[in-house]
Amino acid sequence: MENKGVDGLTIRRVRYNAPREESSVPQGEGRTLGNTKARTRGVYGSALQILLLLYVLCVRGLVHISLRQLVTPGVPNTDFNATTARQYLQQITTIDSRTVGSPANEIHAVNYLLGRIKEIEEKINLNHRISVDVQRPTGSFSIDFLGGFTSYYDNITNIAVKLEPKNGAEDAVLANCHFDSVANTPGASDDAVSCAVMLEILGKLSLSPNPLKHAIIFLFNGAEENILQGSHGFITQHPWAKMVRAFINLEAAGVGGKELVFQTGPENPWLVQAYAQAAVHPFASVVAQEVFQSGIIPSDTDFRIYRDFGHIPGIDLAFIENGYIYHTKYDTADRIHTDSIQRAGDNILGVLQYLATSSQLADSSKFRHGNMVFFDVCGLFVLSYPARVGTIINYITAVTALFYIGKKTIKYKRGGTNYAQDLMYGLLITLVSWISALVTVLIIAVLVSLAGRALFWYTNFYVSVFLYGSAAVAKLILVHSLAKTFFFASSSSQYLGDLFFDVSLIIWSIPLVFLTHSGLCSAYFFAAWVIFPLLTKLTVQQDIIHQGSPYKFVAVYLLGLFPPYLHTMYHVWAVFEMFTPILGRSGTEIPPDIVLASLMTICTLILISYFINFIYLLQSTKKALVTLAVVSFVSLILICSGMFFPYSSNIDSPKPKRVFLQHVTRTFHGLTGEVEKRDSGIWINGFDYTGLSHVTPHIPELNETVRAPCDNAPFCGFPWYFPVHHLIRKNWYLPAPPAPVTEATDFKLVSREETPGGSTRLHFKVKGPSHMTIYIQTHPESELSSWSLGDGIPVTSGENNYFIFYSHGLHAPAWQFWIEIKNSSEERHGVVTVAVGSHFFFGDSRLSSPLYALESRFPAWSFPSSWVCTYDLYVY
């Protein structure tokens, strides 16, 4: 029985009701014509596979060019002078590692900044006036970052500069950078370059004859690396904070390149519009915003402080390129391109000028409602629109796709074909192919990890593409080729190609609807993968094999896919640019190859989704399948043989292994105050999954025999600097003589009193170095109910453990605080254990002979960051 199907094609009712190819050629001539047709399709198939490969490479090339083009050609720069900013940068980074409390940070860096600000003030245009205030706040707050902890700071340093109209202003926009740095690093990108950019912007705006409508406050924040203390001191205590209506935070997660807008708001869509209109070289993504705010990336910025404690909307920008050397000794001024400084200055100057003259800034609460969908188009411009508009577009897109599928299903049904059933089979096969590809790639990742070759891609990223990417594509092709041969054996290739195009359409419509319903602006990403392919499908001839030129159709088809494909590849680059370096510092508990392999598989599934239908249009995919399998297998053999080493000491592009070395002296006191245990050694933490396996051949004594035991004490009895013990469970403790410490920590229980509610309040007094960490562990029948820190409600770090981070600037008095313990029964062994870790990052106590000797033996491809510390434990 024959029926007239869609597009006038003759189809026959066969297995699964799917059309198959029919031949009207006489039997004698059929074999010859069939062979000719097969050869033609074979040649076409080979050419198509090459064309698809070239298409992918060309799109990748365009993305590469776009991302490497730091300053947009043809766009006039602002008055910002990158050469002057670079001079500021070089001067700041010549100052030693600028840790809070050190003379380098509190005196030399402060004096340098004040000197440059004074020079700017002397040349100011008469339309403006400048006010300068050196703030030294003291305060405390709690935050759920890194598992939860509480921070206390005393006498830290901020430099606030207010540029305003000569008659003053009531409202202000805040620009924030921080001049302190992580210990043992010059901190050029994080965040000296931002302070240099702000100095140059301050100079240009102060000279401008154009009057400002609102004030601009430039905050040179002196304590960001101490987990956001400086911004908290300003926004909660400085009198100018009440003027601030919006802010721009300048940060870094890498060294140079483009600065990405990865957070905005909360809400306040007018801020996104301000950036879209004023940024000269835009680079922004709402996808990055929602990924970052999901907590997947273990990091945070001053944005959180201004948002949560100041309730102020803002824009968060960060350099993301080359995160391999972020927070290392390689973060130097010479590694930041002048064009990178120029683009950052152009953008920030433009946005600050726009906001300082905006009518929306004064009463921003009126414009608070709603979120924005925003993304840049290859750095040329920002496309933005309200989330509510995006919701309408997304639902219309999904309904249109449903209507298109429904209409086609009805047409096929009239022709006698159960198209809906075949769509369900296609969806099932696609789902099986996805799961199969992911499982296959994860098995390979596990094998690589078990073979001790984790992080092989850290220096050789494209090897991971050959291993994991090739395996994922090969498995997808295999599953669909088997489905074509055995499940859809009687169906025509044209029918199957059309069917699996529609399957892809359905697949991307599902997350489109789900994310839109969840209120996520990132849903636009999937809308693009529905709109452009559907428009292409509706406007081009669908017959590839039997009618017209197949190459012409493929060219138009690929052209229609170009916008979402380019946009997706743009984001894929950002994903791996961000996550690959992060996996080198994500701790010993997260298998990085599992994460990378999963990310690569997901990206592969997205990029190949609308190419799956070609598998059903081609006569054979054996060559492609074999080639991909061989590439993946050979890559696996080479990787397991140790050909690809994770780290690099290449001076042009270093990718070091990060290690913390702490020469610690530990003293454990009993309930009556007597010393129960004392030891000393060098406590070693590797910040990636490989631990010290690559270091042991160079330093044989660092092996499994010196793995650090977890004592029954707060945080295993070691002086953690950050509360990351849940991420780093493998550490090493090499016995060594005690380090000479010139500034001993004085920790005292000042008083103990019983409260009317039946609790015990313990008052403590601490005098020590600029960085101390307090660890509290309540005993089984006890509860920490209150304390004098934060908002008075203790924030746990898990398992009855509490982490308090303390720092002070120069000339701080002794720190005093109290905790309140509830105990439901009499405890013979005490109710609470309290320990204090003292960290010496500068001065005579920073280094010791054993520490220096061990550090000097680490290979060139590593970055050991070292300091001396003490750990004193008390039971009460």
N, C-alpha and C positions, 0 to 999 in steps of 0.2 A: 504494500500500500504506500503510495507516494503522496506527499503533501507539499504545498507551496509554503516555504518558511520565510523567515525574515530576509529582507533585501532581495526577494525574488529568487533565492537559492533553492535548488531542488534538494530535499532531504528525505531520508527514509527512516521509518521507525525501526530502531535497532535496540541493542542492549542499552539499558539506562535511558532509553528514549532519546539518545544523543545522535545527531546527524553524522553520517560518515561519507567519505568521498566515494562517488560513483563514477563509473567510466562508461561512455557510450562508444568507445573504440572497439572495432571488431577484434575478436580474440587473437587472430593471427598477427595483428599489428600491435596489440596491447603491450606485449613484452618489450618490444623495441622502444615504443613510445614511453613506456613506463621507465625503462632504464635511462632514456634521455632525460625524462622529467626528474628522476632521482638524482642524476648527475647535476642537473641544473640546480636543484634544491640543495645538493651537497655543496656546490660552489657558493651558492647564496648563503648557506649556513656558515661556512668558513668566513666569508666576507662580513657577515653580520656580527659574528663573535669578535672579529678584529675591530669593527666599527664601534661596538659597545665598549670595548676596552679603551679605544681612543677617546671616546666620549667621556668616560670616567676620568681619564688622565687629563683631558683638556679642562674639564670643570675644576679638577684639583689644581691645575696650573693657574686658572683664573683666581681661585681662592688664595693661592699662595701669593700671587702678584698683588692682589687687593690688600692682603694683610701685611705684606712687606712695604707697601706704599704708605709710609707713616704720615706724610704731609700730602694732602690731596692736591694733585696737579691742577693748575688753572684756577685754584681758589686763592684769592689774595689773603696773605697773612695779616694778622692784627699788628699792633705796635709792639707786641711782645718780642723781646730780644733774647734769643736762646743763648747767645754767647755770654751775655751778662749773667744769666741764670746759671750757666755752667761754671763761671768763676765763683759764684756763691757756693755752688755744690762742692767744688774742689776744696774750698776753704773749710767748709763744715766737716767734710770727711777726713781732712788732715788732722782734725782733733781726734784724739784716741777714742776707742770704743766708749760710747756715751751712755753708760748705765746710770740709772737713777741713784743719787747720793754721791756719785763720784765727782771730783773736781772737774773732770772733762765735761760732764753734763751740766752741773749746777753752776760752774764758774766760767769755763772757757767758751762753751757753746752759747751760754746766755750772754756773755760779754760780746761775742762776735755778732750775734743777732741784734743786740741793742745798738752796737756801733753802726751797723748797716741801716737800721731803722732811723737812727739819729741823722745820718747823712741824707736819707730820703726826706726827713722832716724839714731839714734846712732848705730844701729846694722846692717845697710844696707851692702849688698854685694858690693864689689868694681866694679862689672859690671854695677851697676845702680847708679843713683843719684836722690835725692828727692828735690823738691822745694815746699815751702808752702806759700800761700798768703791768708791773711784775707781781703776779699773784703766787702766794705760797700757801695753798689750802691744806686742810686736814679733814679727813672724813672716812666714811665706811659704807659699804654697800654689799649686797649679796646678788649673785647671778647664777643661772643654771648652766652656764657654759662649761664644757669639759666635765660634765657629770655633776656640777654644782659645787660652789665654794663661796667664801666670803673674803672680801678684800678690805684692808685698812691701810691708809696712807697718812703720812705726817710730814708737813713742811716741804712738799714737792714743789716744783717750779713750773709755772706757765707764764708766757709773755703774750699779753693781749694788746692789740693795736686797733684803734677805732679810727677809721677814715670816714668823715661825714661832711655834709655841707657846712659852710662857715657859720650858718645860723643854727646848726644842730639838727638832730633828727630824733624821731620817736621810735622808729622801727629799724631793724637791721637784718642783714643776711650775714651768716657766719661762714668763714672759710677756715677749715681745720687741717693742720698737718702736725706731725710730731717730730721733734729733733733728737729724742733719745733713741738708742739702738739696743739690739740684743747684745749680750756680753760676747766679747771676742770677735766682733764683726764691725766693719766700718759703716754699715747701714746706709749705703748710697741711695738705693731705690726705696728702702724701707727705713726712714722716709725723708732722708735729707733732700732728695731731688724735689719733693713736693714743697718743702720749706723754701728751697731756692726759687722755685716757680712762684710761690706766694710773695717772696721778697720783690721779685721783678715786677709782678702784677701791682703790688703796693706802690712801687716806684712809678710805674706808668700811669696809674690812676691818679696819683697825687699830683702829677705834672699836667694832667689833662685839663683843658679850660672848660670842658663840658661839666656842668654841675650835676651832682647826684641828688636824687630825691630821698633816698634812704641811706643809712650808714652801712658800711661794710666792716665787720669785725674780723681781723686776721688773728686767729689763735695759733700761736706756736707752742704746741702742747709738749710738756717735758716729761710725761710719764705714761705713754701709751703701751709700751712693751711690758709694763708691770700690770698687764691685763686691764687696760682702759681706765687707769686711775686719774690721769690728767684731765680728760674730758669730763669725768664725773665731778672733779673739783671745780671746774669752771661752770658747768651748767647748773649745778645745785647751789653754788655759793657766790659767784661773781655778780656784782650789781648789774653789769651789762647784759647778763644772760636774759634778763626780763625783756630786753629789746628784741631778741632774736625771734624771727618769724619763720626762717628757713635756713638750711645749712648745706654746704658742700664739703664732703669729707674726702680727703686725698690720701689714698692708701696704696699698698703694694702687696701682691702675692707672687711677684716675679720681678725680673730686672729689665726695665725698659720695655720697648715695643709700644703697643697701643694701650691706652688706659680705657678700661671697660666700665661702663655704667652697669653695675650689677645689682644695685638696690635703689629704689626710690620710695617716696611716700613716708609713712603709710598713707594710702589714698592720695589726696591732693594731686589730681591729674594735671593741674596747671604747671607743676614743676617739670613734668615730662615734656610738656609743650614748650616750656622755656628752654630746655636743653635742645629740643628738636629745632627751634628757631635760631638759637644763638650759638650752638656748637659748630665750629668751622669744620672740624674733621670728626664727625660723630662715630661712636662705636658703642652700641647699647643693645640690650636684649632683656626682654621680660622673662624669657626662658631662664637666663642666668639668674635673674632675681629670684624666681620661684624655686630653682634648684638650691641656691645658697640659703634661702630662708627655710628650706625644709630641714636643714641641719646635716645634710649629707657630707658637706665639706666641714671638717673639724677646725673652724676658724671663726673669728668674729672681729668686728671693728668698732671704732667710736660711734658709728652709726647707731648701734644698739643703745648706747648710753644716751645720746641725744633724743632718740625715739622714746625710750622707756622711762627715763628720768626727767627729760626736759619736755616731752610730749611735743616735739617739734618735727615737722616733716623735712626731708632732705634728699640729697643725691649722694650716693656712694660710688666713688670711682677707684679703680685699682689697676696698676700694671700687672699683667698676667703672664707675659712671655718669659721663658727661661727661669722657671721656678726652681730649677735644679740648684741654683746658687743663692737663692733667697735665704736669708739668715745664715750665711756662711762668710768666711773671710774673702770670698771672691766677689762679694757685692760691693764693687768699687766704682768710682765715678767714671773711669774710662770705659766701662762696659755699657754705659747708657748713651745711646746715639743722640747727637745734637738734634736731629729731626724728631726724636721721641720727646725731648724737652720742648721743642717748638710746638708740636701738636698739642701737648698737654697745656702749655701756656696759652696758646690760641683759644682752646676750648674753654678753659676755666676763666680766662679774662672775658671772653664773650658772654658766658653765662652770668658771671658776677655783674657785669655792666647791665645786662638785661634785667636781672633781678633788682639791682639797686635803683633802677628807674621804672620798675613795674608798679602799676596801680594795684595789682593783686596782692603784693607782699604785705601791705599794711593791714589788710583784713583777710588773711588767707583762709580763715575758718569758713568763709562764705563759699570757697571753692574746694572744700575738702572732700566733697562727696564723690565716691566712686574710684575705681582704678582705671589704669590705662593699659591698652595693648600697645607695645612699642618695640621696634627693632630697626636697626639701620640696614640699608641696602648697599652692601659692599663699601661701606664707609663714605658713600656719596651723600646720603640724606637719611633722615629718620622718618619712618612711617609710623604714625601714632593715631589712635582713635579710642574713644571711651569704651570701657569694657562692656557696657550695656549695648553699644552698637555692635561690638564683636559677638555678643551673645545672639543678637538678631541674625547677623551674617552667618554664624555657625549653624544655627538651627535651620535657616533657609537652605544652606548648603546641604545639610544632612537630609532634609525633606526632598530636595531636588534629586539627590542621589537615589533616595528610596523610590521616588516617582519614576526615575529612569530605569531602575531595576524592575520595578513593578510593571511598567509598560512593556519592557522587553519580555518579561515572563509571560504576560498575557498574549503577546504576539506569537511566541513560541508554542504556547499551549494551543492556540488556534491552529497551528501547523502540526499538532500532534506530538510535540516534544515537551517533556516535563522539565522545564528549565530550572524551576525552583529546586527540584530534587538534585539536579546536577550542581547547582550552586552550593547546596549543603554538603555534597560530596567534596566539592572543591575547597570549601572552607575547612572541612575536616582534614583533607590532605595537606593543606597549607599549614594548619596548626600542627599536624604530625611532623611536617618538615621543619618547622621552627623548633619544636621540642627536641627533635632528633639532632638538629644542628647544634643547639645549645648544649645538649648532653655530650655530644661528641667533642666539642671544643673544651668543655669543662673536664672531661676525662683526660684530654691532652694536657690541660693546665695542671691537673693533679699529678700526672706522670712527670711533668717538668719539675714541679715542686718537690716530689719524692726523690727525684734524681739530684736534688741540691742545686738546681739551675734557676731558681726563682729570680726574678728581676733581670734576666738575661737581656731584656728589651730596654733597660733603663738608659743605656748608651746607644743601643742599636734598635731604635723603635721600629723601623720598617721590617725588621726580622719577625717581629710579632705579627705584622700584617701577613707576611708569607706563611707563618705557621697557623695562626688562629683564623685570619681572614680567609685564606685559601681553603682551610678545612671546613669553615662554615658554608662557603659558597659551594664547595664540592658536595657537601651533604645535602644541601637544598636541591642541587641539580639531580643528584642520585634519586632522592625520594620522588621528585616530580617525573623523572624519566621512567622510573618503575611504574608510577601511576599511569603514565601515558601508555606504556607498553602492555600492562596487564589489566588495568582497571578501565581505561578508556580506549581499549584496543580497536573498537569498531567506530570510533568517533572521528570526524574530520579534524584536521589540524587547525583549520580556520575556526571552526566551532570552539575548539578547546582554547585557542588563543583568545578569542572573544570572551569565553567563559571566565578564564583566569584573570583577565583584565577586570571584569566585574567583581571577582572575588577580592582583588586588591582594593577596589573601590569600597566594598563593604567593610573590609578590615580597617581602613583608616576612618571610616564613618563612625565606627564603634567608639574609639577613644575620643573622637571629636565630640560626640554627644556626652560621653561620660565626663570629660574634663570641663566642658561647658556647664553641665549640670552642677559640677563641684565648684564652680566659680573661679576656675583657674584661667588666667589670661593666655597661658601657653597653648590653649586649645587652637589658637589661630594657626599654629604650626601644622596641625593635622588638617585644618580646613584647606590649607594650600595644597596638600596632597590629595584632596578631593576635587577642588575647583579646577585646577589647571589640567589634570588628566581627563576629567570629564568634558571640559570644553574642547580639548583636543579630539577626544573620541567622537564628539558630536559634529565636528567640522571637517573630518578627513575621511577618505575612502577606507573602508575596513578590510577589503580583500587584499591580502598581501601576496598570496601565492598565485591566484588564478586570474587576477585582473590587473591591468596597468603595471607600473613599475614598483616593485617592492621596495627599492631603495628610496624612491621618492616618499613613499608612505613612512618608512622608518625615519627619514630625515625630518619630516613634519612631526612625527610622533615624539622624537627626541627633543625637538625644538619646543614642543608643548610642555615637556617635562622639565625643561631647562630652569624656569624660575624656582620651583620647589627643590629641584635637585641642587642648584647652586646655593640656595639658602640653607638647605640641610647640610651640605658639605662645609659651609661656612661655620655652622654650629658644631659639626663633628670635629673640625680643627680645634675649636675652643674647648670642647670636652677633653680631648687628649692633651692639649696644651696645659690645661689646668690639672687634670687628674694624674697624668703620668708622673710629674715630679712629686705630687702629694703622696703617691703610693711609696715613694722612697723615704717618707718620714711619717708613715701612718702606724707605726708600732709593730710589735712582734706577733700580734694575735690575728691580724687580718692577712690572709694569703693574697698577695698582690696579683699573682697570675690569675687567680679565680676572678678577681674584680676586673682586671684588664680584659680577660677573655670574654667575660659577660658583656662588658661595654662594647667590645669589638663585634660581638655577635649581634647585639641589638642594633648597632649602627649599620651592620651589613644587611640585616633584615629590612631596615628602612630603605636603604639605598637601592636594594635589588628588587624591592616589592613589585614595581611595575615592569621589571624585565623578566619575571617568571613566565609570563605568557609566551615569550619567545622560545622557551623550552618546548612548548607544544607546537609551535609553528615550524621548528627546525626538524629536518629529517633525522639528524643524529647529534647527540651532545657528547659522544664518547671521547673525542679529542680534548674537549674542554675539561671533561671530568677527569680524565687520566692526567692531563697537565697539572690541574690544581692539586690532585692527590699526590702526585710526585713532588711538587713544590713543597707541600706541607710535610710530607714524609722526610724529604731530604733536609728540610729546615729542622725538623725534630731530631734527626740523627746528629746534625752539626751542633745543635744546641746542647744535647745531652753529652756530646764529646767535649764540651767546655770551650768551644771556639769563641763564644760571645761572652765577654766579661762584663758584669753589670756597671762597673764604675770607670771613670776616666779622670786622669790628671792633666789632660790636654789643656794647656794654658789658654787657648782660644775658646774652648768650649768645655770647661770642666763639669763633671757630673760626680761629685764626691759622695762618699758614704758618710753619714752623720753619726757621730758618737759623742756621748757625754762622759767625761771623766771627772769624778768627784773624789778628792782625797778627804775621807771623812774619819773623824774620831767619834766613836759612839760610846755613850755612858748610860747605863740603865740603873735607875735607882728603885729600891723597893719601897714598900708602904711606910716604913719607918725612916726613910731617907738614906739608908745605907746603899753603897754601890754594890750591886749584885753582879754586874758584868761590865767590862770595858774592853773595847778592841779598836783597831784602826786598820784601814786599808783603802784601796782605790776601788770605788764603786763605779761600775761601767754599764752604760745603757746604750745599746745600738738601736737606732731609730727605725730600722726596717726589719723585714721578715727574716733576712738571712742571719741576723744576730752577729756573731763574731766568726762565723765559719770561714770567711775570706781573710780575716785578720790573723787567725791562729797560725797559719804557716809562717807569718812574719814574726809573731810573738807567741811562741809555743806554750808559754805558761797560761795564756788566756784560752782555756779549753773547758770542757764540761765539768772537770773536777773542781773548778772554782765558781760554779754556778751559785748565785746568792740564794740562801734559804729564806723562806718567808717566816719570820719570827712571829710569835703571838704578841704583836704590838701594833700600834696604829700604823697603817700603810706598810706593814711587814717590817717595821723597824728601820727604815731607811729615809734619808732626807730628800724626799721628792721636792722638786722646785715647782712643778705644776702638778695638778691632780690627774695625771695620765696613767696611773698605775694599772687601770683596767685595760689600757692599750699596750702596755709594755710589761709583760709578766716574766720575760726572760732577761735576767741581768746577771752580772758577774761581780764578785767581790774578791779582789786580790789582796792578801794581807800585806801591810806595809807599816813602817814606823809612824808614830803620830806626826802630823804636820805641825810645825811651829805656828801658833796663832798669837798675834800681838794684841788682839782685841777679844778677850774672852766674853762670852755671853753671860749675863747675870739674869737668871730666871728665878723669881721668888713668889712664894705664896704669901701674900701680904696679910690676908685675914680669911677666916672661915666663919660663917654665921648661919644659923638655922632661921628660915623664914617662917612666918605664921602659917603658910600653906603646907608646911612639912617638907620643904625642899632645903637643900644645902647650897648656899651661895659661896663660891670660891673667888676671891679677888687676887689677881696676879699683877706683877710688875716685871717688865722685861726691858733690859738695856743691852743692845747688841749692834751688829753691823746694819747696813742700810737695807739688806734683804733677809727676812726671816720668814719661816713658814711654821705655823702651829698645827699640830695634828692631835685631834681629840677622839678618843674611843671610849664609849660608855660600856660598862660591864653589863652582863645579861639581865640583871634585875633593875637596871638604872635607865633613866631617860634624861637627855639634855633638853630641858623645857624652855629655857630662855638664856639670853646673854646680852651684853652691852654693845654688840656689834650689829652692823646692818640696821634692819628695821626691828631688831629684837627677837625675831623668829629664826632659830637656827636652820641653816640649809645643809642638809646631809649630802655627803659624797658617796653614800651607799654603805650598807652593812654596819650601821651605828658608828660610822667614821665621819669626821668633820674636818674640813681643810680651810685654814685661814692664811691668806697671803698678806704679808706686811712689808711695807717699804717706807723709807724716810729720806728726806733730802738732807741738807746740811744742818747741823746744830739742832737736832730734834731732841726733845726731852724723852725720858723713859716712858715706854708705852704701858698703859694700865688698862686692864679690862677685867670683866667678871663673867662667870658662867654659873648657871643654876641647874642643879641636878636633882631630879626626883628619884627616890629609891624606895621600892615597895617592900624590901626586906633588909635585915641586917646583913651586911656583906663583910665577911672576914678579910677578904682580899682587896678591899677598897671598892669604890663605886665608879671611878673614872680614871683613865690613863691619859696623861697629857705629855706631849713631846714637843720640843722646839728644834727646828733645823736652822742653822745660821750659815749663810752663804756669803763668801768673800769674793767678790767679783773684781776688785781693784785694790791697789795698795800693797803693802809688804806681805800681807797674809794670803794673797791670791794664789801664789804658786809655791810649790815645795820641790825639793830635789827629787824625791821618788816620782812625783807627778810629772815633772819636766822630763825626767829620764824615760818614763814610759811613753809620754806623748811623742817624744822625738823618734821613737821606734815605729810609730804607725806609718803605714805606706803612704806614698804621695797622693794616691787616689782617695784618701779619707780626709775628713775634717773633724778632728777631735777638739771639742770645746771643753776646756778644763777649768776648774777652780777648786778651792779648799772649802770645806764645810765641817760643821760639827752637828751631832745629834744627841740631845739630852732628853731622857725619858723619866717621868715621875708618875707615881701611883698615889692617888688620894682616896 
